[in-house]
Amino acid sequence: MTKIDLTIDSARRARSIQRAKERNIIIPTYAQMKDPSKIPAKIQEELKSVGLWDIHPRNLFRITWKNQPTAAGGTFGGVNYIELPSSLTGVKARILALVGKWFPTGAHKVGAAFSCLVPRLVTGQFDPTTQKAVWPSTGNYCRGGAYDSALLGCESIAILPEGMSKERFEWLEKVAGETIKTPGSESNVKEIFDKCWELRNSGQDVMIFDQFQEFGNYLWHYAVTGAALEEIFRHAAGTRGVYRGMISATGSAGTIASGDYMKKLFPDSKIVASEALQCPTLLENGFGAHRIEGIGDKHVPWVHNTKNTDVITAIDDNAVVNLARLFNEENGKAYLVKMGVPEEVVGNLDLLGFSGVSNMLSAIKTAKYYELGEDDILITVLTDSMELYRSRLHEMHQELGEYNEMSAAADFARYLRGESTDNMLELRYPDRRRVHNLKYYTWVEQQGKTYDEIQAQWHQADYWTSVQTQADEIDELITEFNAEVGLL
């Protein structure tokens, strides 16, 4: 059994309460993030004068999939999602995609970071008056952590590879207390872990919120993203739709936890884990570097419930970067319309960042592999949007020249219509165990986990289900904390 530690430190908790009073901080509950109608009217009214990305404590209440899709002044509506039609995907199955752009910071990782920090804040385990919050990441998570830290009145250190898009660094310069660039790019996670150990041993008063091993990350996606998946499925399905599964790049293995939630409701559904073909860690214990920013690899995250994963897909990063051009260059969009993709759909394709394009391709592969029909529904996630990758488009334009209709036709035929079931594995029991066993080399040999812990993950039936039930318990602590702060 594993659980998020909720031991109370009274002295530190008192200082956190005082900091919240001074900084006008009210903390939302998981229940409110799932259902913003539960947010007090007073707070909803305040949000009408607050921009979506503003460093304002009330934006904690915008950590939800249900923000109105507007840059400023919005309140709440239904879950933000789009449907990717057959005219685009080339498959009969319906593919729904949660939209991450309408979170503060433009990516859903702000929710995972919240769920790692807040339990320690409201219990007093983390002291915002003396400690710095450290956010190791390949991009969006450290941005979410720095943002949450700013809203919650504590100092932050963001860690990410030096090869990530410049939009991330430019934003962090304004928000994070300190930004540390580690060697390499997307797949260089080991270097991030090494920097964390250096900070632990430096004598600084820091707390490291490592998304790859923090069960707050798993819990937020299980409870909040999982509920959003259920809602959009029931909204879209009508009387005929059949839920077949969810698809997500593994990354830190937070988002894919929402598949655990859905599999409890639909036991025959599939959970599909996606990664880059250039770094096929899950598929064939492989390694390498790739350009699908935001997904991380060369290890298996501690919080990945591998025993519940059904399929692995590997996506060529050439497909991702070229489809990003097809979806965002004017000649590319014109060609899609010419090929019968509705203009409204084409106008929304900038909602797909690099990992979103990759997730879409994995959903197409899944639909083809299982020969899904028009009543079958797959769901995936658009972690962020092209707003964070405009510099990459500019770089490709400088390197490759103008994107013309011939380029668009080639990319459409090769990377959309040509997507196949290659580089894909349906997992047997030994395959799941093989992927799980890969955790040993990172987590037991390098990061301090024990042999008993890794065995418990695989063999104890309640290891994963025990943490899944903690949202209500943490909500009680948040409610008590808010009451003592006294701002409601």
C-alpha positions as CSV (number, residue, x, y, z in Angstrom):
1,M,0.0,0.0,0.0
2,T,1.2,3.5,-0.7
3,K,-0.3,6.8,0.4
4,I,0.6,10.5,0.2
5,D,2.0,11.4,3.7
6,L,-0.4,13.7,5.5
7,T,1.4,13.9,8.8
8,I,0.8,17.3,10.5
9,D,3.7,19.6,11.5
10,S,1.8,22.2,13.7
11,A,4.5,24.8,13.9
12,R,5.2,24.9,10.1
13,R,1.5,24.7,9.4
14,A,0.9,27.8,11.5
15,R,3.5,29.7,9.5
16,S,1.8,28.6,6.3
17,I,-1.5,29.8,7.5
18,Q,0.0,33.2,8.4
19,R,1.6,33.4,4.9
20,A,-1.8,32.7,3.3
21,K,-3.4,35.5,5.3
22,E,-0.7,37.9,4.3
23,R,-0.8,36.9,0.6
24,N,-4.7,36.6,0.3
25,I,-4.4,32.9,-0.5
26,I,-7.4,30.6,-0.6
27,I,-6.8,27.0,-1.8
28,P,-9.3,25.1,-3.9
29,T,-10.2,21.5,-3.2
30,Y,-10.1,18.5,-5.6
31,A,-13.9,18.5,-5.6
32,Q,-13.9,22.2,-6.8
33,M,-11.3,21.4,-9.5
34,K,-13.5,18.6,-10.8
35,D,-16.7,20.7,-10.4
36,P,-16.1,24.5,-10.4
37,S,-19.8,25.1,-9.6
38,K,-18.8,24.3,-6.1
39,I,-16.5,27.3,-6.0
40,P,-17.9,30.2,-3.9
41,A,-19.7,32.9,-5.9
42,K,-17.4,35.5,-4.3
43,I,-14.4,33.9,-5.9
44,Q,-16.1,33.4,-9.3
45,E,-16.9,37.1,-9.3
46,E,-13.3,38.0,-8.5
47,L,-12.0,35.9,-11.4
48,K,-14.0,38.1,-13.9
49,S,-11.3,40.7,-13.5
50,V,-8.3,38.4,-13.5
51,G,-6.3,37.2,-16.6
52,L,-5.9,33.5,-17.2
53,W,-2.1,33.7,-16.8
54,D,-2.0,36.4,-14.2
55,I,0.1,35.8,-11.1
56,H,-2.9,36.2,-8.9
57,P,-3.8,33.8,-6.0
58,R,-7.4,33.4,-7.3
59,N,-6.1,31.7,-10.3
60,L,-5.6,28.7,-8.1
61,F,-9.3,28.1,-8.8
62,R,-8.6,28.0,-12.5
63,I,-6.7,24.7,-12.1
64,T,-9.5,22.8,-13.8
65,W,-10.4,21.4,-17.2
66,K,-13.5,23.6,-17.2
67,N,-12.2,27.1,-17.7
68,Q,-14.0,29.2,-20.2
69,P,-11.7,29.4,-23.3
70,T,-10.7,33.0,-23.0
71,A,-7.5,34.8,-22.0
72,A,-9.1,37.0,-19.4
73,G,-12.2,37.4,-17.3
74,G,-13.7,33.9,-17.9
75,T,-15.4,31.8,-15.3
76,F,-16.3,28.1,-16.0
77,G,-18.3,25.9,-18.3
78,G,-18.0,22.3,-19.5
79,V,-14.8,20.3,-20.0
80,N,-12.6,21.8,-22.8
81,Y,-12.2,19.2,-25.5
82,I,-12.3,18.8,-29.3
83,E,-13.2,15.9,-31.6
84,L,-10.7,15.0,-34.3
85,P,-12.9,13.8,-37.2
86,S,-12.3,11.0,-39.7
87,S,-11.6,13.6,-42.4
88,L,-8.4,14.5,-40.5
89,T,-7.5,11.2,-38.8
90,G,-8.4,8.8,-41.6
91,V,-10.0,6.3,-39.2
92,K,-13.7,5.6,-38.5
93,A,-13.3,5.7,-34.7
94,R,-14.1,8.9,-32.9
95,I,-11.1,10.5,-31.2
96,L,-11.8,13.0,-28.5
97,A,-9.0,15.2,-27.0
98,L,-9.0,17.1,-23.7
99,V,-7.6,20.6,-24.3
100,G,-4.8,21.8,-22.0
101,K,-4.4,25.3,-23.4
102,W,-7.0,26.9,-21.2
103,F,-5.1,26.2,-17.9
104,P,-3.0,29.0,-16.4
105,T,0.5,28.6,-18.0
106,G,-1.2,27.1,-21.1
107,A,-0.6,23.5,-19.9
108,H,-2.3,21.0,-17.6
109,K,0.9,20.4,-15.6
110,V,-0.1,23.2,-13.3
111,G,-2.6,20.8,-11.8
112,A,-0.1,18.0,-11.2
113,A,2.3,20.5,-9.5
114,F,-0.5,21.8,-7.3
115,S,-1.3,18.3,-6.2
116,C,2.3,17.7,-5.2
117,L,2.8,21.0,-3.3
118,V,-0.6,21.6,-1.6
119,P,-0.8,18.5,0.6
120,R,2.6,19.3,2.1
121,L,1.6,23.0,2.5
122,V,-1.6,22.4,4.4
123,T,0.0,19.8,6.6
124,G,3.0,21.9,7.4
125,Q,5.5,19.5,5.9
126,F,6.6,22.4,3.6
127,D,7.3,25.8,5.0
128,P,6.8,28.6,2.4
129,T,8.5,31.1,4.7
130,T,11.9,29.3,4.7
131,Q,12.0,26.6,2.1
132,K,12.3,26.8,-1.7
133,A,10.2,24.5,-3.9
134,V,12.3,22.7,-6.5
135,W,10.5,21.6,-9.7
136,P,12.5,19.1,-11.9
137,S,11.0,18.8,-15.3
138,T,11.4,18.5,-19.1
139,G,9.3,21.7,-19.5
140,N,5.7,22.2,-18.5
141,Y,5.8,20.8,-15.0
142,C,8.5,23.2,-13.8
143,R,6.5,26.0,-15.3
144,G,3.4,24.8,-13.5
145,G,5.4,24.5,-10.3
146,A,6.9,27.9,-10.5
147,Y,3.5,29.4,-11.2
148,D,1.8,27.6,-8.3
149,S,4.7,28.6,-6.0
150,A,4.2,32.2,-7.0
151,L,0.5,32.0,-6.3
152,L,1.1,30.2,-3.0
153,G,3.7,32.7,-1.8
154,C,6.9,30.6,-1.8
155,E,10.2,30.7,-3.6
156,S,10.9,28.3,-6.5
157,I,13.7,26.7,-8.5
158,A,12.8,25.4,-11.9
159,I,15.0,22.7,-13.5
160,L,14.8,21.8,-17.2
161,P,17.0,20.7,-20.1
162,E,18.8,23.5,-21.9
163,G,17.5,22.3,-25.3
164,M,13.8,23.0,-24.6
165,S,11.9,25.7,-26.5
166,K,12.9,29.3,-25.8
167,E,9.2,30.2,-24.9
168,R,9.6,28.1,-21.7
169,F,12.8,29.9,-20.6
170,E,11.5,33.4,-21.4
171,W,8.4,32.8,-19.3
172,L,10.4,31.2,-16.4
173,E,12.7,34.3,-16.3
174,K,9.6,36.3,-15.2
175,V,8.1,33.8,-12.7
176,A,10.6,31.4,-11.2
177,G,13.0,32.5,-8.5
178,E,15.8,30.6,-10.2
179,T,16.0,28.5,-13.4
180,I,18.6,25.8,-13.8
181,K,19.4,24.5,-17.3
182,T,20.7,20.9,-17.4
183,P,22.6,19.3,-20.3
184,G,20.7,17.9,-23.2
185,S,17.1,17.9,-24.3
186,E,13.9,16.0,-23.9
187,S,15.2,12.6,-23.1
188,N,18.0,13.7,-20.7
189,V,16.1,13.1,-17.5
190,K,19.0,11.5,-15.6
191,E,20.8,14.9,-15.7
192,I,17.8,16.4,-14.0
193,F,17.8,13.8,-11.3
194,D,21.6,14.4,-10.8
195,K,20.9,18.2,-10.3
196,C,18.3,17.4,-7.7
197,W,20.8,15.3,-5.7
198,E,23.3,18.2,-5.9
199,L,20.7,20.6,-4.5
200,R,19.8,18.1,-1.7
201,N,23.4,17.9,-0.7
202,S,24.1,21.6,-1.0
203,G,22.9,22.7,2.4
204,Q,20.1,24.8,1.0
205,D,16.7,24.5,2.6
206,V,14.8,23.0,-0.3
207,M,12.0,20.5,-0.9
208,I,12.1,18.7,-4.3
209,F,8.7,18.0,-5.9
210,D,9.8,15.3,-8.3
211,Q,6.8,14.6,-10.6
212,F,8.3,11.3,-11.7
213,Q,7.9,9.8,-8.2
214,E,5.3,12.1,-6.5
215,F,2.0,10.4,-6.0
216,G,0.3,13.9,-5.9
217,N,0.9,13.9,-9.7
218,Y,-0.8,10.5,-10.0
219,L,-3.7,11.5,-7.7
220,W,-4.5,14.8,-9.5
221,H,-4.8,13.1,-12.9
222,Y,-6.7,10.1,-11.5
223,A,-9.2,12.2,-9.7
224,V,-9.5,15.4,-11.8
225,T,-8.4,14.4,-15.3
226,G,-10.2,11.0,-14.9
227,A,-13.4,12.7,-14.1
228,A,-13.0,15.0,-17.1
229,L,-12.5,11.9,-19.4
230,E,-15.7,10.4,-18.0
231,E,-17.6,13.6,-18.6
232,I,-16.6,14.1,-22.2
233,F,-17.2,10.5,-23.0
234,R,-20.8,10.6,-21.6
235,H,-21.3,14.0,-23.3
236,A,-20.2,12.7,-26.7
237,A,-21.4,9.1,-26.6
238,G,-25.1,9.5,-26.8
239,T,-26.9,6.2,-26.9
240,R,-24.4,4.4,-29.2
241,G,-20.9,5.4,-28.3
242,V,-18.6,2.7,-26.8
243,Y,-15.6,3.7,-24.7
244,R,-12.5,1.8,-26.0
245,G,-9.6,3.5,-24.2
246,M,-7.3,6.4,-23.5
247,I,-4.0,7.3,-25.0
248,S,-1.2,9.3,-23.4
249,A,2.5,9.8,-23.8
250,T,4.0,8.5,-20.5
251,G,6.1,11.5,-19.7
252,S,6.0,11.6,-15.9
253,A,3.1,9.0,-16.0
254,G,0.7,11.4,-14.4
255,T,-1.8,11.9,-17.2
256,I,-2.0,8.2,-17.9
257,A,-3.3,7.7,-14.4
258,S,-6.6,9.0,-15.7
259,G,-6.8,5.7,-17.7
260,D,-6.8,3.8,-14.3
261,Y,-9.9,5.8,-13.4
262,M,-11.7,5.0,-16.7
263,K,-10.7,1.3,-16.5
264,K,-12.5,1.0,-13.2
265,L,-15.7,2.2,-15.0
266,F,-15.0,0.3,-18.2
267,P,-12.9,-2.8,-17.4
268,D,-12.5,-3.9,-21.0
269,S,-11.1,-0.5,-22.1
270,K,-7.4,-0.1,-23.0
271,I,-4.7,2.2,-21.6
272,V,-2.2,3.0,-24.4
273,A,1.2,4.4,-23.4
274,S,3.0,6.4,-26.1
275,E,6.7,7.4,-26.5
276,A,9.1,8.6,-29.2
277,L,10.4,6.1,-31.7
278,Q,13.8,7.8,-31.4
279,C,13.9,6.8,-27.7
280,P,11.9,3.5,-27.4
281,T,12.4,2.9,-23.7
282,L,9.1,1.0,-23.0
283,L,8.9,-0.6,-26.4
284,E,12.4,-2.2,-26.5
285,N,14.4,-0.9,-23.5
286,G,15.9,1.6,-25.9
287,F,17.5,5.0,-25.6
288,G,18.2,8.1,-27.7
289,A,17.2,11.7,-28.2
290,H,14.1,13.1,-29.8
291,R,12.1,16.3,-30.4
292,I,8.7,15.6,-28.9
293,E,9.0,18.1,-26.1
294,G,7.2,17.5,-22.9
295,I,7.2,13.7,-22.6
296,G,10.6,12.7,-21.1
297,D,12.0,9.2,-21.2
298,K,15.0,6.8,-20.9
299,H,13.4,5.6,-17.6
300,V,10.1,4.4,-16.3
301,P,8.5,6.8,-13.9
302,W,7.9,5.5,-10.4
303,V,4.3,6.5,-10.5
304,H,3.5,4.6,-13.7
305,N,1.1,1.8,-13.0
306,T,2.6,-0.5,-15.6
307,K,0.6,-3.5,-14.6
308,N,-2.5,-1.6,-15.8
309,T,-1.0,-0.6,-19.2
310,D,-2.3,-2.5,-22.3
311,V,-0.4,-1.2,-25.3
312,I,2.8,0.7,-26.1
313,T,3.2,2.8,-29.2
314,A,6.2,4.6,-30.5
315,I,5.8,7.8,-32.7
316,D,8.4,9.1,-35.1
317,D,9.4,12.6,-34.1
318,N,9.7,13.5,-37.8
319,A,5.9,12.9,-38.0
320,V,5.3,15.2,-35.1
321,V,7.3,18.2,-36.3
322,N,6.2,18.0,-39.9
323,L,2.5,17.7,-38.9
324,A,3.0,20.7,-36.7
325,R,3.9,22.6,-39.8
326,L,0.9,21.1,-41.7
327,F,-1.4,22.1,-38.9
328,N,-0.1,25.7,-38.5
329,E,1.4,27.0,-41.7
330,E,-1.1,28.8,-43.9
331,N,-0.4,26.5,-47.0
332,G,-0.8,23.5,-44.8
333,K,-4.1,24.6,-43.4
334,A,-5.4,25.4,-46.9
335,Y,-4.4,22.0,-48.1
336,L,-6.3,20.3,-45.2
337,V,-9.4,22.2,-46.1
338,K,-8.9,21.2,-49.7
339,M,-8.8,17.6,-48.6
340,G,-12.2,17.9,-46.8
341,V,-11.2,18.7,-43.2
342,P,-13.8,21.3,-42.0
343,E,-12.5,24.8,-41.6
344,E,-13.6,24.9,-38.0
345,V,-11.5,21.9,-37.2
346,V,-8.5,23.3,-39.1
347,G,-8.9,26.5,-37.1
348,N,-8.5,24.6,-33.8
349,L,-5.4,22.5,-34.8
350,D,-3.1,25.0,-33.0
351,L,-4.5,23.5,-29.8
352,L,-2.2,20.5,-30.5
353,G,1.3,21.1,-29.2
354,F,4.1,18.6,-30.1
355,S,3.0,16.0,-27.5
356,G,-0.7,16.5,-28.6
357,V,0.2,15.6,-32.2
358,S,2.0,12.6,-30.9
359,N,-0.9,11.5,-28.8
360,M,-3.3,11.9,-31.8
361,L,-1.0,9.7,-33.9
362,S,-1.0,7.0,-31.2
363,A,-4.8,7.2,-31.1
364,I,-4.9,6.6,-34.9
365,K,-2.6,3.6,-34.5
366,T,-4.8,2.2,-31.8
367,A,-7.9,2.7,-33.9
368,K,-6.3,0.8,-36.8
369,Y,-4.9,-1.9,-34.6
370,Y,-8.2,-2.8,-33.0
371,E,-10.2,-2.1,-36.2
372,L,-12.5,0.3,-34.4
373,G,-15.7,1.5,-36.0
374,E,-17.7,4.7,-36.0
375,D,-19.4,3.9,-32.7
376,D,-16.0,3.4,-30.9
377,I,-14.6,6.3,-28.9
378,L,-10.9,6.8,-27.9
379,I,-9.8,9.7,-25.7
380,T,-6.5,11.4,-25.6
381,V,-5.0,14.6,-24.1
382,L,-3.5,17.8,-25.5
383,T,-1.1,18.7,-22.8
384,D,-0.3,22.1,-24.3
385,S,-0.7,24.1,-27.5
386,M,1.5,25.5,-30.3
387,E,1.6,28.7,-28.3
388,L,4.7,27.1,-26.6
389,Y,6.4,26.1,-29.9
390,R,6.2,29.1,-32.3
391,S,9.9,29.4,-32.1
392,R,10.2,25.8,-33.4
393,L,8.1,26.7,-36.4
394,H,10.3,29.6,-37.1
395,E,13.4,27.5,-36.8
396,M,12.0,24.9,-39.3
397,H,11.1,27.7,-41.7
398,Q,14.6,29.1,-41.5
399,E,16.1,25.6,-42.0
400,L,13.7,24.1,-44.5
401,G,12.3,27.1,-46.3
402,E,8.8,27.9,-47.3
403,Y,6.1,25.4,-46.5
404,N,4.1,25.0,-49.8
405,E,1.3,22.8,-51.0
406,M,3.6,20.1,-52.2
407,S,5.1,19.9,-48.7
408,A,1.6,19.8,-47.2
409,A,0.5,17.0,-49.6
410,A,3.6,14.9,-48.8
411,D,3.1,15.3,-45.0
412,F,-0.6,14.6,-45.2
413,A,0.0,11.4,-47.2
414,R,3.0,10.1,-45.3
415,Y,2.3,11.1,-41.6
416,L,-1.5,11.2,-41.4
417,R,-2.9,8.8,-44.0
418,G,0.3,6.7,-43.8
419,E,0.3,6.1,-40.1
420,S,0.4,2.4,-39.5
421,T,0.5,-0.2,-36.7
422,D,4.3,-0.5,-36.9
423,N,6.3,0.1,-33.7
424,M,3.4,-1.0,-31.5
425,L,3.1,-3.7,-28.9
426,E,0.1,-5.2,-27.2
427,L,1.3,-6.2,-23.7
428,R,1.2,-9.7,-22.3
429,Y,1.7,-10.2,-18.6
430,P,5.5,-10.8,-19.1
431,D,5.7,-7.6,-21.2
432,R,4.1,-5.5,-18.4
433,R,6.5,-7.1,-15.9
434,R,9.5,-6.3,-18.2
435,V,8.5,-2.6,-18.3
436,H,8.0,-2.6,-14.5
437,N,11.4,-4.2,-13.9
438,L,13.0,-1.3,-15.8
439,K,12.1,0.9,-12.8
440,Y,14.8,-0.9,-10.7
441,Y,17.7,0.7,-12.5
442,T,16.5,4.3,-12.0
443,W,14.6,4.1,-8.7
444,V,16.4,1.5,-6.6
445,E,19.9,1.8,-7.8
446,Q,20.0,5.6,-8.2
447,Q,17.1,7.3,-6.4
448,G,16.9,5.6,-3.1
449,K,13.8,3.4,-3.4
450,T,13.9,-0.1,-1.9
451,Y,13.6,-3.6,-3.2
452,D,10.5,-4.1,-1.0
453,E,8.9,-1.0,-2.5
454,I,9.3,-2.1,-6.1
455,Q,8.0,-5.5,-5.3
456,A,5.0,-4.0,-3.5
457,Q,4.1,-2.0,-6.6
458,W,3.8,-5.1,-8.6
459,H,2.4,-7.6,-6.1
460,Q,0.2,-5.7,-3.6
461,A,-3.3,-5.3,-4.8
462,D,-4.0,-2.1,-2.8
463,Y,-0.7,-0.4,-3.7
464,W,-2.4,1.8,-6.3
465,T,-5.9,1.9,-5.1
466,S,-4.9,3.3,-1.7
467,V,-3.6,6.5,-3.1
468,Q,-6.7,6.8,-5.4
469,T,-8.9,7.4,-2.4
470,Q,-7.0,10.3,-0.8
471,A,-8.6,13.2,-2.6
472,D,-11.4,13.5,0.0
473,E,-9.0,13.3,2.9
474,I,-6.8,16.0,1.4
475,D,-9.9,18.1,0.7
476,E,-10.8,18.0,4.4
477,L,-7.3,19.3,5.3
478,I,-7.6,22.1,2.7
479,T,-11.0,23.1,4.1
480,E,-9.6,23.3,7.6
481,F,-6.6,25.3,6.4
482,N,-8.8,27.8,4.6
483,A,-11.1,28.1,7.6
484,E,-8.1,29.1,9.8
485,V,-6.8,31.5,7.2
486,G,-10.3,33.1,7.4
487,L,-10.6,34.7,4.0
488,L,-13.8,32.9,3.0
